Amino acid sequence: MSTNVAGAQCECPECAGVVSFTRPPLAGEVVRCGECGVELEVTATSPLTVTLAPEVEEDWGE
């Protein structure tokens, strides 16, 4: 798995597909898996790791 370079790749934790980056990924960045479409969050850049992005919950003004 590549890290802080354009063309970096990692594995999707949902479908095991390859997630590719065209530019260096940033921690906290949300990307979509090209194979299964799930949203992933970059949790670390060295080594490059992604996890399922948290679901956005509605804010009822509380």
C-alpha positions as CSV (number, residue, x, y, z in Angstrom):
1,M,0.0,0.0,0.0
2,S,1.3,3.4,-1.0
3,T,1.2,6.4,1.3
4,N,1.6,10.2,0.8
5,V,1.9,10.3,-3.0
6,A,-0.4,10.8,-5.9
7,G,-1.6,7.4,-7.1
8,A,-1.7,6.0,-3.5
9,Q,-4.0,2.9,-3.1
10,C,-5.5,1.0,-0.2
11,E,-8.1,-1.7,0.3
12,C,-11.8,-1.0,0.9
13,P,-12.8,-2.6,4.2
14,E,-16.3,-3.3,2.9
15,C,-15.6,-5.1,-0.4
16,A,-11.8,-5.6,-0.5
17,G,-11.7,-3.6,-3.7
18,V,-8.8,-1.2,-4.5
19,V,-9.4,2.5,-3.6
20,S,-7.1,4.7,-5.6
21,F,-6.2,8.4,-5.0
22,T,-5.3,10.7,-7.8
23,R,-3.6,13.1,-5.3
24,P,-2.1,12.6,-1.9
25,P,-4.8,11.7,0.6
26,L,-5.5,13.9,3.7
27,A,-6.5,12.6,7.1
28,G,-10.2,13.1,7.6
29,E,-10.9,13.1,3.8
30,V,-14.0,11.2,2.7
31,V,-13.8,9.2,-0.5
32,R,-16.1,6.7,-2.3
33,C,-15.1,3.2,-3.2
34,G,-15.3,2.8,-7.0
35,E,-16.4,-0.8,-6.7
36,C,-19.1,-0.9,-4.0
37,G,-19.8,2.9,-3.6
38,V,-19.5,3.0,0.2
39,E,-18.1,6.2,1.7
40,L,-14.7,5.8,3.4
41,E,-12.8,8.2,5.7
42,V,-9.0,8.4,5.6
43,T,-8.0,7.7,9.2
44,A,-4.2,7.8,8.7
45,T,-1.9,8.7,5.8
46,S,1.2,6.7,6.9
47,P,0.4,3.9,6.5
48,L,-2.6,4.8,4.4
49,T,-5.8,3.4,6.1
50,V,-9.5,4.0,5.6
51,T,-12.6,3.1,7.6
52,L,-16.3,3.3,6.8
53,A,-17.3,6.9,7.1
54,P,-19.7,7.6,9.9
55,E,-23.3,8.1,9.0
56,V,-24.4,11.7,9.1
57,E,-27.2,12.1,11.6
58,E,-29.9,14.7,11.5
59,D,-29.4,17.7,13.7
60,W,-32.8,18.6,15.3
61,G,-31.3,21.8,16.8
62,E,-30.7,20.2,20.2
